[in-house]
Amino acid sequence: MRFSIGGIFAECAGCARHDFFPALAISAGRRDVYICAHCGNEAVYSELVSRIGKEAVRRAADKQPGAPIG
């Protein structure tokens, strides 16, 4: 599964890929944890959504004329 908001996909912190599966198959008590389908890195749903938000802010700043670089 992929998480996307406004066309921006959440990326795995380990490999920067976008495909995840729920850890629910591993443990019923881990409803908010997802596993990267490529490298097996664990990610909490709120972290994935937060990364999307940070990327959206970065992209918006890049579009503004005169925006500072970095």
N, CA, C and O atoms as CSV, one atom per row, in Angstrom:
chain,resi,resn,atom,element,x,y,z
A,1,MET,N,N,0.851,-1.158,0.000
A,1,MET,CA,C,0.000,0.000,0.000
A,1,MET,C,C,0.893,1.215,0.000
A,1,MET,O,O,2.026,1.172,0.478
A,2,ARG,N,N,0.371,2.302,-0.542
A,2,ARG,CA,C,1.106,3.563,-0.604
A,2,ARG,C,C,0.284,4.651,0.070
A,2,ARG,O,O,-0.943,4.672,-0.026
A,3,PHE,N,N,0.979,5.555,0.754
A,3,PHE,CA,C,0.328,6.667,1.422
A,3,PHE,C,C,0.656,7.936,0.644
A,3,PHE,O,O,1.822,8.267,0.432
A,4,SER,N,N,-0.392,8.640,0.223
A,4,SER,CA,C,-0.206,9.826,-0.596
A,4,SER,C,C,-1.174,10.913,-0.178
A,4,SER,O,O,-2.344,10.652,0.101
A,5,ILE,N,N,-0.671,12.127,-0.140
A,5,ILE,CA,C,-1.508,13.312,0.078
A,5,ILE,C,C,-1.091,14.331,-0.969
A,5,ILE,O,O,0.078,14.710,-1.044
A,6,GLY,N,N,-2.033,14.766,-1.764
A,6,GLY,CA,C,-1.736,15.776,-2.779
A,6,GLY,C,C,-0.690,15.345,-3.781
A,6,GLY,O,O,0.042,16.179,-4.313
A,7,GLY,N,N,-0.610,14.060,-4.045
A,7,GLY,CA,C,0.349,13.560,-5.027
A,7,GLY,C,C,1.750,13.350,-4.470
A,7,GLY,O,O,2.662,13.008,-5.223
A,8,ILE,N,N,1.939,13.546,-3.174
A,8,ILE,CA,C,3.227,13.312,-2.537
A,8,ILE,C,C,3.123,11.994,-1.766
A,8,ILE,O,O,2.241,11.821,-0.925
A,9,PHE,N,N,4.031,11.079,-2.063
A,9,PHE,CA,C,4.008,9.765,-1.432
A,9,PHE,C,C,4.948,9.713,-0.238
A,9,PHE,O,O,6.031,10.298,-0.264
A,10,ALA,N,N,4.526,9.007,0.813
A,10,ALA,CA,C,5.391,8.777,1.965
A,10,ALA,C,C,6.525,7.859,1.533
A,10,ALA,O,O,6.317,6.902,0.787
A,11,GLU,N,N,7.733,8.164,2.013
A,11,GLU,CA,C,8.898,7.365,1.679
A,11,GLU,C,C,9.431,6.646,2.910
A,11,GLU,O,O,9.358,7.158,4.027
A,12,CYS,N,N,9.954,5.479,2.693
A,12,CYS,CA,C,10.625,4.732,3.747
A,12,CYS,C,C,11.903,5.483,4.128
A,12,CYS,O,O,12.635,5.945,3.253
A,13,ALA,N,N,12.169,5.604,5.422
A,13,ALA,CA,C,13.385,6.270,5.887
A,13,ALA,C,C,14.632,5.455,5.547
A,13,ALA,O,O,15.731,6.003,5.465
A,14,GLY,N,N,14.462,4.165,5.354
A,14,GLY,CA,C,15.594,3.299,5.070
A,14,GLY,C,C,16.004,3.240,3.616
A,14,GLY,O,O,17.195,3.247,3.304
A,15,CYS,N,N,15.021,3.182,2.716
A,15,CYS,CA,C,15.359,2.977,1.300
A,15,CYS,C,C,14.671,3.965,0.347
A,15,CYS,O,O,14.889,3.910,-0.864
A,16,ALA,N,N,13.844,4.862,0.887
A,16,ALA,CA,C,13.148,5.890,0.106
A,16,ALA,C,C,12.128,5.323,-0.887
A,16,ALA,O,O,11.753,6.006,-1.840
A,17,ARG,N,N,11.688,4.114,-0.680
A,17,ARG,CA,C,10.642,3.549,-1.540
A,17,ARG,C,C,9.280,3.834,-0.923
A,17,ARG,O,O,9.198,4.326,0.202
A,18,HIS,N,N,8.215,3.529,-1.650
A,18,HIS,CA,C,6.876,3.958,-1.265
A,18,HIS,C,C,5.904,2.856,-0.882
A,18,HIS,O,O,4.759,3.158,-0.546
A,19,ASP,N,N,6.301,1.606,-0.916
A,19,ASP,CA,C,5.359,0.507,-0.687
A,19,ASP,C,C,5.480,-0.043,0.734
A,19,ASP,O,O,6.572,-0.352,1.208
A,20,PHE,N,N,4.327,-0.155,1.400
A,20,PHE,CA,C,4.282,-0.625,2.777
A,20,PHE,C,C,3.182,-1.662,2.932
A,20,PHE,O,O,2.249,-1.720,2.132
A,21,PHE,N,N,3.304,-2.477,3.966
A,21,PHE,CA,C,2.205,-3.352,4.347
A,21,PHE,C,C,2.014,-3.226,5.856
A,21,PHE,O,O,2.974,-2.945,6.573
A,22,PRO,N,N,0.809,-3.427,6.345
A,22,PRO,CA,C,0.556,-3.268,7.778
A,22,PRO,C,C,1.241,-4.351,8.599
A,22,PRO,O,O,1.288,-5.517,8.205
A,23,ALA,N,N,1.771,-3.943,9.748
A,23,ALA,CA,C,2.396,-4.901,10.665
A,23,ALA,C,C,1.342,-5.723,11.380
A,23,ALA,O,O,1.678,-6.633,12.138
A,24,LEU,N,N,0.079,-5.418,11.152
A,24,LEU,CA,C,-1.027,-6.144,11.769
A,24,LEU,C,C,-0.894,-7.655,11.536
A,24,LEU,O,O,-1.259,-8.458,12.395
A,25,ALA,N,N,-0.374,-8.023,10.381
A,25,ALA,CA,C,-0.173,-9.448,10.090
A,25,ALA,C,C,0.857,-10.062,11.032
A,25,ALA,O,O,0.849,-11.272,11.259
A,26,ILE,N,N,1.742,-9.233,11.581
A,26,ILE,CA,C,2.773,-9.703,12.497
A,26,ILE,C,C,2.249,-9.709,13.931
A,26,ILE,O,O,2.474,-10.659,14.680
A,27,SER,N,N,1.544,-8.634,14.303
A,27,SER,CA,C,1.038,-8.499,15.662
A,27,SER,C,C,-0.222,-7.654,15.659
A,27,SER,O,O,-0.207,-6.525,15.169
A,28,ALA,N,N,-1.303,-8.176,16.193
A,28,ALA,CA,C,-2.585,-7.464,16.208
A,28,ALA,C,C,-2.526,-6.184,17.032
A,28,ALA,O,O,-3.355,-5.294,16.836
A,29,GLY,N,N,-1.573,-6.068,17.942
A,29,GLY,CA,C,-1.454,-4.888,18.781
A,29,GLY,C,C,-0.718,-3.738,18.127
A,29,GLY,O,O,-0.548,-2.687,18.745
A,30,ARG,N,N,-0.284,-3.909,16.908
A,30,ARG,CA,C,0.509,-2.881,16.229
A,30,ARG,C,C,-0.266,-2.303,15.049
A,30,ARG,O,O,0.174,-2.409,13.904
A,31,ARG,N,N,-1.386,-1.708,15.316
A,31,ARG,CA,C,-2.274,-1.228,14.252
A,31,ARG,C,C,-1.744,-0.014,13.501
A,31,ARG,O,O,-2.158,0.219,12.365
A,32,ASP,N,N,-0.842,0.768,14.091
A,32,ASP,CA,C,-0.351,1.963,13.428
A,32,ASP,C,C,1.052,1.790,12.852
A,32,ASP,O,O,1.664,2.763,12.410
A,33,VAL,N,N,1.564,0.564,12.853
A,33,VAL,CA,C,2.913,0.304,12.345
A,33,VAL,C,C,2.819,-0.350,10.971
A,33,VAL,O,O,2.013,-1.252,10.741
A,34,TYR,N,N,3.670,0.134,10.063
A,34,TYR,CA,C,3.734,-0.400,8.706
A,34,TYR,C,C,5.166,-0.826,8.422
A,34,TYR,O,O,6.115,-0.271,8.976
A,35,ILE,N,N,5.307,-1.802,7.565
A,35,ILE,CA,C,6.611,-2.360,7.212
A,35,ILE,C,C,6.880,-2.041,5.745
A,35,ILE,O,O,6.018,-2.232,4.887
A,36,CYS,N,N,8.095,-1.551,5.469
A,36,CYS,CA,C,8.474,-1.298,4.076
A,36,CYS,C,C,8.519,-2.629,3.338
A,36,CYS,O,O,9.131,-3.591,3.804
A,37,ALA,N,N,7.873,-2.673,2.195
A,37,ALA,CA,C,7.820,-3.908,1.407
A,37,ALA,C,C,9.164,-4.238,0.765
A,37,ALA,O,O,9.363,-5.357,0.291
A,38,HIS,N,N,10.086,-3.280,0.746
A,38,HIS,CA,C,11.372,-3.506,0.084
A,38,HIS,C,C,12.496,-3.841,1.054
A,38,HIS,O,O,13.248,-4.789,0.827
A,39,CYS,N,N,12.621,-3.061,2.152
A,39,CYS,CA,C,13.749,-3.276,3.053
A,39,CYS,C,C,13.340,-3.787,4.432
A,39,CYS,O,O,14.204,-4.157,5.227
A,40,GLY,N,N,12.035,-3.816,4.734
A,40,GLY,CA,C,11.574,-4.323,6.015
A,40,GLY,C,C,11.630,-3.327,7.157
A,40,GLY,O,O,11.352,-3.685,8.302
A,41,ASN,N,N,11.986,-2.084,6.866
A,41,ASN,CA,C,12.039,-1.043,7.889
A,41,ASN,C,C,10.637,-0.767,8.435
A,41,ASN,O,O,9.670,-0.730,7.674
A,42,GLU,N,N,10.528,-0.576,9.742
A,42,GLU,CA,C,9.233,-0.275,10.349
A,42,GLU,C,C,9.006,1.230,10.364
A,42,GLU,O,O,9.945,2.005,10.546
A,43,ALA,N,N,7.755,1.638,10.172
A,43,ALA,CA,C,7.389,3.049,10.223
A,43,ALA,C,C,6.018,3.175,10.876
A,43,ALA,O,O,5.116,2.382,10.606
A,44,VAL,N,N,5.873,4.163,11.724
A,44,VAL,CA,C,4.590,4.458,12.357
A,44,VAL,C,C,3.811,5.371,11.406
A,44,VAL,O,O,4.385,6.266,10.786
A,45,TYR,N,N,2.519,5.139,11.299
A,45,TYR,CA,C,1.677,5.888,10.374
A,45,TYR,C,C,1.860,7.403,10.522
A,45,TYR,O,O,1.986,8.111,9.523
A,46,SER,N,N,1.876,7.898,11.758
A,46,SER,CA,C,2.008,9.348,11.965
A,46,SER,C,C,3.334,9.881,11.434
A,46,SER,O,O,3.398,11.023,10.979
A,47,GLU,N,N,4.391,9.074,11.485
A,47,GLU,CA,C,5.681,9.480,10.928
A,47,GLU,C,C,5.609,9.582,9.407
A,47,GLU,O,O,6.168,10.505,8.815
A,48,LEU,N,N,4.928,8.643,8.786
A,48,LEU,CA,C,4.779,8.670,7.334
A,48,LEU,C,C,4.029,9.918,6.889
A,48,LEU,O,O,4.432,10.581,5.933
A,49,VAL,N,N,2.943,10.236,7.579
A,49,VAL,CA,C,2.156,11.418,7.237
A,49,VAL,C,C,2.969,12.688,7.499
A,49,VAL,O,O,2.886,13.644,6.728
A,50,SER,N,N,3.743,12.703,8.566
A,50,SER,CA,C,4.595,13.846,8.877
A,50,SER,C,C,5.630,14.074,7.777
A,50,SER,O,O,5.903,15.217,7.412
A,51,ARG,N,N,6.202,13.005,7.254
A,51,ARG,CA,C,7.182,13.137,6.161
A,51,ARG,C,C,6.534,13.732,4.918
A,51,ARG,O,O,7.151,14.530,4.213
A,52,ILE,N,N,5.294,13.345,4.653
A,52,ILE,CA,C,4.577,13.921,3.509
A,52,ILE,C,C,4.411,15.424,3.725
A,52,ILE,O,O,4.637,16.211,2.807
A,53,GLY,N,N,4.018,15.823,4.935
A,53,GLY,CA,C,3.837,17.238,5.246
A,53,GLY,C,C,5.117,18.027,5.087
A,53,GLY,O,O,5.098,19.129,4.539
A,54,LYS,N,N,6.229,17.486,5.555
A,54,LYS,CA,C,7.517,18.177,5.429
A,54,LYS,C,C,7.912,18.331,3.969
A,54,LYS,O,O,8.445,19.369,3.576
A,55,GLU,N,N,7.657,17.316,3.169
A,55,GLU,CA,C,7.961,17.397,1.754
A,55,GLU,C,C,7.068,18.433,1.066
A,55,GLU,O,O,7.529,19.151,0.179
A,56,ALA,N,N,5.805,18.517,1.463
A,56,ALA,CA,C,4.895,19.516,0.887
A,56,ALA,C,C,5.375,20.928,1.220
A,56,ALA,O,O,5.341,21.809,0.360
A,57,VAL,N,N,5.816,21.150,2.445
A,57,VAL,CA,C,6.337,22.466,2.842
A,57,VAL,C,C,7.596,22.791,2.049
A,57,VAL,O,O,7.767,23.918,1.584
A,58,ARG,N,N,8.478,21.803,1.892
A,58,ARG,CA,C,9.710,22.024,1.126
A,58,ARG,C,C,9.398,22.396,-0.319
A,58,ARG,O,O,10.004,23.312,-0.874
A,59,ARG,N,N,8.461,21.689,-0.919
A,59,ARG,CA,C,8.104,21.978,-2.308
A,59,ARG,C,C,7.460,23.352,-2.453
A,59,ARG,O,O,7.713,24.060,-3.428
A,60,ALA,N,N,6.634,23.727,-1.490
A,60,ALA,CA,C,5.989,25.042,-1.537
A,60,ALA,C,C,7.035,26.142,-1.419
A,60,ALA,O,O,6.933,27.161,-2.102
A,61,ALA,N,N,8.037,25.954,-0.566
A,61,ALA,CA,C,9.091,26.952,-0.406
A,61,ALA,C,C,9.922,27.066,-1.675
A,61,ALA,O,O,10.358,28.160,-2.032
A,62,ASP,N,N,10.147,25.945,-2.364
A,62,ASP,CA,C,10.914,25.962,-3.602
A,62,ASP,C,C,10.210,26.732,-4.706
A,62,ASP,O,O,10.862,27.282,-5.594
A,63,LYS,N,N,8.877,26.775,-4.658
A,63,LYS,CA,C,8.102,27.458,-5.691
A,63,LYS,C,C,8.016,28.965,-5.476
A,63,LYS,O,O,7.695,29.706,-6.406
A,64,GLN,N,N,8.297,29.420,-4.266
A,64,GLN,CA,C,8.180,30.848,-3.966
A,64,GLN,C,C,9.396,31.602,-4.502
A,64,GLN,O,O,10.532,31.216,-4.228
A,65,PRO,N,N,9.167,32.679,-5.266
A,65,PRO,CA,C,10.296,33.462,-5.753
A,65,PRO,C,C,11.039,34.101,-4.589
A,65,PRO,O,O,10.426,34.617,-3.654
A,66,GLY,N,N,12.347,34.062,-4.654
A,66,GLY,CA,C,13.164,34.661,-3.611
A,66,GLY,C,C,13.270,33.830,-2.357
A,66,GLY,O,O,13.778,34.307,-1.342
A,67,ALA,N,N,12.800,32.591,-2.404
A,67,ALA,CA,C,12.851,31.727,-1.215
A,67,ALA,C,C,14.294,31.351,-0.931
A,67,ALA,O,O,15.061,31.099,-1.861
A,68,PRO,N,N,14.676,31.308,0.340
A,68,PRO,CA,C,16.053,30.908,0.657
A,68,PRO,C,C,16.316,29.463,0.260
A,68,PRO,O,O,15.417,28.623,0.312
A,69,ILE,N,N,17.518,29.186,-0.126
A,69,ILE,CA,C,17.904,27.832,-0.535
A,69,ILE,C,C,18.452,27.098,0.686
A,69,ILE,O,O,19.258,27.636,1.445
A,70,GLY,N,N,17.992,25.849,0.858
A,70,GLY,CA,C,18.529,25.013,1.925
A,70,GLY,C,C,17.624,24.946,3.027
A,70,GLY,O,O,17.912,24.282,4.023
